[in-house]
Amino acid sequence: MESAFGTIDWVVFVAYFLLIAISSVLLSRKAITTSREYFVGGNTMPTLAVAISVLATSQSAATFLGGPEYSFRLDLTFLGFYASAFLAVIFVAKVLIPRFYAIKAVTVYELLEIRYGERAKQQAGVMFLIGRVFASGARLYIGALAVSMILFSDIEAGHVAIAIVTLMLGAMAYTYFGGVRSVIFSDIIQAVTYIGAGIAVLAYLYYSLNSDLSTILSALASEGKLNLVDLRSDFSSAANFTLWGLLSGWLLLNIAAYGLDQDMTQRVLSCKNQKEGERSLILSIVFTIPVVLLFLAIGLLLYLHYSHPDFSAVANGGPEQLFEGEKITIFMYYILNEMPEGLRGLVTVGAIAAALSSTNSVLGAMSSVAIEDIYKPWRLKQATIDEMHFVKAARMAVVVFALLLSIMAMVSYYWQRYSDLPLLSFALGVMAFAYTGLLGVFFSAIFTKRGNAQTIIPALVGGFLTVLVLQPYVLGYLTTFKLGFAWQILLGTLVSFLIMQSGTSQEERVKEKS
């Protein structure tokens, strides 16, 4: 098919990538001489910049397109996930961040080394790396799929591959030379880009409805689209973001995402001190909530646009959301079929910006874990090595992980089309599966005196497998009972924690021997 992009769209697209090229050069001019400078900016990063970077990292192309889909189909209860995230961030800021700064950590897994030894740090790091290859590779595929649809009006393998390479090169432009400092400042550019695109779409949709705000709100309220709290006590997968789930499993998930996932926490560790790190994390969630509300509002206006003839001449009860046989979100349908020239280009770069902000950060995070937690300790045991060696190794690791993520993205493309096995569902959820093991291990390390190096791997694997076997595509054919994802996270964390508690501490072993 011929590209739906018009001249103005291409001008916007080219201008955006020129901005990326120029800013990546400017942000990479500062010389880096140590791996600590590369991974945490030498602890010199401004609080506000870090907060915006964490905001940008938490948003991806999947969020950019998926937020409107949620409110279009349901209501505003998705905001509850970020209310839960606010509580999680307070916990991380007051419990975890002080501990990370006390040991001058470069990665979050160094905390386990203090408690359980070097192997514990490495084992948790490997779990993070495996999960991130799957999860971030799948997210890269989703972003590339959207870019291919808009740019080329198809999803042929060659065009999806071009989109993957484009996104990855854009991410590497910042990460490779400048490290986390470049990533943090580039995230400000990406955040402004995709938030600006969202505001432009919201304004366009609002004025195209030919109605006033009070009438719009009244219509949405009458159909329950403005609901904020779900008080159901349903434990099934049909219960999305119930209050009880938000205060249990989703809360745990957010603690892991903001405090135990190097992808998010690396930026916070780059602040000047503990207090600024805590402040940046809390500010990030304060900034995130209105951004999420922005994209949910887009979904609500799309609902009126397609479902209410009194608001829109094109209302038809909801279009068939398919593109070449693939199900697409309502926002993507609107972009492809109704968005005017110029705005389409802006939204395209907005989706790319959301994808880049999550991809460049994960490259830096994976590199930091691979080098600081695994390679550097091993190499220093062999001989005294100059710090520039580890800076070069860090950049090489960025290239290696960029390649692995790109391969995973293409694997997702082919698997989704030619296999009945839900690899994409697994890949997107695999990092959340891994969180349960990490939560059990870290909670044991922080709040108890039990557990040891020998119980780390069983705990990590036990938490992961608990959530995995509860997935519909694993045991769905054996039982009609379905447990909601929040409760799966809670159960997986409990299993992991109990496995850790089964191991005696070093102090207890000494007492037993004496």
DABELMO-V300191 format. One record per residue. RES is the residue in one small letter. PHI is phi in radians with two decimals (999 if undefined). Layout:
BEGIN
res:RES phi:PHI
res:RES phi:PHI
END
This chain:
BEGIN
res:m phi:999
res:e phi:-1.34
res:s phi:-1.08
res:a phi:-1.42
res:f phi:-1.21
res:g phi:-1.70
res:t phi:-1.05
res:i phi:-1.11
res:d phi:-1.03
res:w phi:-1.17
res:v phi:-1.10
res:v phi:-1.09
res:f phi:-1.08
res:v phi:-1.14
res:a phi:-1.08
res:y phi:-1.11
res:f phi:-1.27
res:l phi:-1.15
res:l phi:-1.07
res:i phi:-1.08
res:a phi:-1.09
res:i phi:-1.18
res:s phi:-1.17
res:s phi:-1.13
res:v phi:-1.18
res:l phi:-1.13
res:l phi:-1.34
res:s phi:-1.79
res:r phi:-1.33
res:k phi:-1.23
res:a phi:-1.21
res:i phi:-2.00
res:t phi:-2.05
res:t phi:-2.35
res:s phi:-1.16
res:r phi:-1.13
res:e phi:-1.09
res:y phi:-1.18
res:f phi:-1.60
res:v phi:-2.25
res:g phi:1.08
res:g phi:1.12
res:n phi:0.94
res:t phi:-2.24
res:m phi:-1.39
res:p phi:-1.17
res:t phi:-1.02
res:l phi:-1.11
res:a phi:-1.10
res:v phi:-1.13
res:a phi:-1.05
res:i phi:-1.17
res:s phi:-1.13
res:v phi:-1.12
res:l phi:-0.99
res:a phi:-1.11
res:t phi:-1.16
res:s phi:-1.28
res:q phi:-1.80
res:s phi:-2.39
res:a phi:-1.06
res:a phi:-1.12
res:t phi:-1.22
res:f phi:-0.98
res:l phi:-1.65
res:g phi:-1.43
res:g phi:-1.02
res:p phi:-1.05
res:e phi:-1.11
res:y phi:-1.11
res:s phi:-1.25
res:f phi:-1.10
res:r phi:-1.43
res:l phi:-2.16
res:d phi:-2.75
res:l phi:-1.80
res:t phi:-1.15
res:f phi:-1.08
res:l phi:-1.05
res:g phi:-1.05
res:f phi:-1.05
res:y phi:-1.47
res:a phi:-1.16
res:s phi:-1.11
res:a phi:-1.10
res:f phi:-1.09
res:l phi:-1.12
res:a phi:-1.10
res:v phi:-1.13
res:i phi:-1.06
res:f phi:-1.08
res:v phi:-1.06
res:a phi:-1.13
res:k phi:-1.63
res:v phi:-1.87
res:l phi:-1.59
res:i phi:-1.00
res:p phi:-1.01
res:r phi:-1.19
res:f phi:-1.13
res:y phi:-1.26
res:a phi:-1.11
res:i phi:-1.79
res:k phi:0.93
res:a phi:-1.24
res:v phi:-1.70
res:t phi:-2.20
res:v phi:-1.18
res:y phi:-1.35
res:e phi:-1.14
res:l phi:-1.10
res:l phi:-1.23
res:e phi:-1.11
res:i phi:-1.09
res:r phi:-1.54
res:y phi:-2.12
res:g phi:1.85
res:e phi:-1.07
res:r phi:-1.07
res:a phi:-1.09
res:k phi:-1.04
res:q phi:-1.21
res:q phi:-1.15
res:a phi:-1.15
res:g phi:-1.11
res:v phi:-1.13
res:m phi:-1.04
res:f phi:-1.08
res:l phi:-1.11
res:i phi:-1.10
res:g phi:-1.06
res:r phi:-1.22
res:v phi:-1.05
res:f phi:-1.18
res:a phi:-1.16
res:s phi:-1.31
res:g phi:-1.12
res:a phi:-1.17
res:r phi:-1.18
res:l phi:-1.07
res:y phi:-1.07
res:i phi:-1.09
res:g phi:-1.11
res:a phi:-1.17
res:l phi:-1.06
res:a phi:-1.12
res:v phi:-1.10
res:s phi:-1.12
res:m phi:-1.02
res:i phi:-1.35
res:l phi:-1.28
res:f phi:-1.92
res:s phi:1.03
res:d phi:-2.75
res:i phi:-2.26
res:e phi:-1.16
res:a phi:-0.98
res:g phi:-1.09
res:h phi:-1.26
res:v phi:-1.13
res:a phi:-1.10
res:i phi:-1.08
res:a phi:-1.12
res:i phi:-1.07
res:v phi:-1.10
res:t phi:-1.05
res:l phi:-1.12
res:m phi:-1.19
res:l phi:-1.13
res:g phi:-1.10
res:a phi:-1.19
res:m phi:-1.18
res:a phi:-1.00
res:y phi:-1.56
res:t phi:-1.22
res:y phi:-1.04
res:f phi:-1.51
res:g phi:-1.67
res:g phi:1.12
res:v phi:-1.16
res:r phi:-1.06
res:s phi:-1.13
res:v phi:-1.08
res:i phi:-1.07
res:f phi:-1.25
res:s phi:-1.20
res:d phi:-1.08
res:i phi:-1.12
res:i phi:-1.07
res:q phi:-1.15
res:a phi:-1.11
res:v phi:-1.07
res:t phi:-1.14
res:y phi:-1.35
res:i phi:-1.22
res:g phi:-1.05
res:a phi:-1.10
res:g phi:-1.10
res:i phi:-1.10
res:a phi:-1.10
res:v phi:-1.14
res:l phi:-1.04
res:a phi:-1.10
res:y phi:-1.09
res:l phi:-1.11
res:y phi:-1.06
res:y phi:-1.30
res:s phi:-1.37
res:l phi:-1.39
res:n phi:0.96
res:s phi:-2.63
res:d phi:-1.61
res:l phi:-1.08
res:s phi:-1.14
res:t phi:-1.17
res:i phi:-1.08
res:l phi:-1.13
res:s phi:-1.12
res:a phi:-1.13
res:l phi:-1.17
res:a phi:-1.14
res:s phi:-1.12
res:e phi:-1.85
res:g phi:1.27
res:k phi:-1.38
res:l phi:-1.76
res:n phi:-1.04
res:l phi:-1.91
res:v phi:-2.21
res:d phi:-1.91
res:l phi:-1.69
res:r phi:-1.08
res:s phi:-1.86
res:d phi:-1.22
res:f phi:-1.67
res:s phi:-1.41
res:s phi:-1.19
res:a phi:-1.24
res:a phi:-1.41
res:n phi:-1.36
res:f phi:-2.21
res:t phi:-1.21
res:l phi:-1.00
res:w phi:-1.23
res:g phi:-1.17
res:l phi:-1.17
res:l phi:-1.59
res:s phi:-2.23
res:g phi:-1.06
res:w phi:-1.16
res:l phi:-1.09
res:l phi:-1.07
res:l phi:-1.03
res:n phi:-1.23
res:i phi:-1.05
res:a phi:-1.14
res:a phi:-1.13
res:y phi:-1.59
res:g phi:-2.13
res:l phi:-2.07
res:d phi:-1.78
res:q phi:-0.98
res:d phi:-1.00
res:m phi:-1.55
res:t phi:-1.39
res:q phi:-0.95
res:r phi:-1.13
res:v phi:-1.11
res:l phi:-1.29
res:s phi:-1.65
res:c phi:-1.23
res:k phi:-1.20
res:n phi:-2.75
res:q phi:-1.02
res:k phi:-1.06
res:e phi:-1.21
res:g phi:-1.10
res:e phi:-1.08
res:r phi:-1.11
res:s phi:-1.11
res:l phi:-1.18
res:i phi:-1.16
res:l phi:-1.07
res:s phi:-1.07
res:i phi:-1.32
res:v phi:-1.09
res:f phi:-1.28
res:t phi:-1.21
res:i phi:-1.00
res:p phi:-1.16
res:v phi:-1.16
res:v phi:-1.10
res:l phi:-1.05
res:l phi:-0.99
res:f phi:-1.33
res:l phi:-1.17
res:a phi:-1.11
res:i phi:-1.05
res:g phi:-1.09
res:l phi:-1.13
res:l phi:-1.21
res:l phi:-1.16
res:y phi:-1.06
res:l phi:-1.16
res:h phi:-1.07
res:y phi:-1.75
res:s phi:-2.02
res:h phi:-2.18
res:p phi:-1.05
res:d phi:-1.28
res:f phi:-1.85
res:s phi:-2.52
res:a phi:-1.26
res:v phi:-1.73
res:a phi:-1.03
res:n phi:-2.44
res:g phi:1.43
res:g phi:1.95
res:p phi:-1.31
res:e phi:-1.36
res:q phi:-1.50
res:l phi:-2.25
res:f phi:-2.46
res:e phi:0.89
res:g phi:1.47
res:e phi:-1.64
res:k phi:-1.27
res:i phi:-2.18
res:t phi:-1.32
res:i phi:-1.12
res:f phi:-1.17
res:m phi:-1.14
res:y phi:-1.04
res:y phi:-1.14
res:i phi:-1.04
res:l phi:-1.27
res:n phi:-1.90
res:e phi:-2.30
res:m phi:-1.23
res:p phi:-1.28
res:e phi:-1.04
res:g phi:1.65
res:l phi:-1.19
res:r phi:-1.08
res:g phi:-1.12
res:l phi:-1.14
res:v phi:-1.19
res:t phi:-1.07
res:v phi:-1.21
res:g phi:-1.13
res:a phi:-1.12
res:i phi:-1.13
res:a phi:-1.07
res:a phi:-1.10
res:a phi:-1.18
res:l phi:-1.14
res:s phi:-1.12
res:s phi:-1.52
res:t phi:-1.34
res:n phi:-1.13
res:s phi:-1.21
res:v phi:-1.22
res:l phi:-1.10
res:g phi:-1.16
res:a phi:-1.18
res:m phi:-1.13
res:s phi:-1.11
res:s phi:-1.11
res:v phi:-1.18
res:a phi:-1.09
res:i phi:-1.48
res:e phi:-1.24
res:d phi:-1.61
res:i phi:-2.03
res:y phi:-1.30
res:k phi:-1.07
res:p phi:-1.04
res:w phi:-1.14
res:r phi:-1.20
res:l phi:-1.23
res:k phi:-1.27
res:q phi:-1.40
res:a phi:-2.99
res:t phi:-1.32
res:i phi:-2.09
res:d phi:-1.14
res:e phi:-1.06
res:m phi:-1.10
res:h phi:-1.05
res:f phi:-1.33
res:v phi:-1.13
res:k phi:-1.12
res:a phi:-1.11
res:a phi:-1.09
res:r phi:-1.16
res:m phi:-1.12
res:a phi:-1.11
res:v phi:-1.02
res:v phi:-1.12
res:v phi:-1.07
res:f phi:-1.25
res:a phi:-1.08
res:l phi:-1.16
res:l phi:-1.11
res:l phi:-1.14
res:s phi:-1.14
res:i phi:-1.10
res:m phi:-1.08
res:a phi:-1.10
res:m phi:-1.25
res:v phi:-1.05
res:s phi:-1.05
res:y phi:-1.06
res:y phi:-1.24
res:w phi:-1.14
res:q phi:-1.11
res:r phi:-1.57
res:y phi:-2.07
res:s phi:-2.50
res:d phi:-1.45
res:l phi:-1.27
res:p phi:-1.42
res:l phi:-1.02
res:l phi:-1.10
res:s phi:-1.08
res:f phi:-1.12
res:a phi:-1.10
res:l phi:-1.18
res:g phi:-1.60
res:v phi:-1.10
res:m phi:-1.21
res:a phi:-1.15
res:f phi:-1.06
res:a phi:-1.17
res:y phi:-1.02
res:t phi:-1.08
res:g phi:-1.11
res:l phi:-1.12
res:l phi:-1.09
res:g phi:-1.08
res:v phi:-1.19
res:f phi:-1.18
res:f phi:-1.09
res:s phi:-1.12
res:a phi:-1.17
res:i phi:-1.51
res:f phi:-1.83
res:t phi:-2.36
res:k phi:-1.87
res:r phi:-1.69
res:g phi:1.64
res:n phi:-2.70
res:a phi:-1.06
res:q phi:-1.30
res:t phi:-1.62
res:i phi:-1.09
res:i phi:-1.08
res:p phi:-1.00
res:a phi:-1.21
res:l phi:-1.09
res:v phi:-1.22
res:g phi:-1.08
res:g phi:-1.11
res:f phi:-1.06
res:l phi:-1.18
res:t phi:-1.02
res:v phi:-1.24
res:l phi:-1.08
res:v phi:-1.22
res:l phi:-1.53
res:q phi:-1.26
res:p phi:-1.00
res:y phi:-1.41
res:v phi:-1.81
res:l phi:-2.01
res:g phi:-1.02
res:y phi:-1.39
res:l phi:-1.65
res:t phi:-2.58
res:t phi:-1.58
res:f phi:-1.35
res:k phi:-2.19
res:l phi:-1.80
res:g phi:-1.02
res:f phi:-1.08
res:a phi:-1.04
res:w phi:-1.31
res:q phi:-1.11
res:i phi:-1.09
res:l phi:-1.07
res:l phi:-1.17
res:g phi:-1.08
res:t phi:-1.12
res:l phi:-1.09
res:v phi:-1.06
res:s phi:-1.07
res:f phi:-1.09
res:l phi:-1.15
res:i phi:-1.11
res:m phi:-1.09
res:q phi:-1.21
res:s phi:-1.30
res:g phi:-1.69
res:t phi:-1.38
res:s phi:-1.38
res:q phi:-1.08
res:e phi:-1.12
res:e phi:-1.16
res:r phi:-1.12
res:v phi:-1.10
res:k phi:-1.12
res:e phi:-1.10
res:k phi:-1.23
res:s phi:-1.45
END
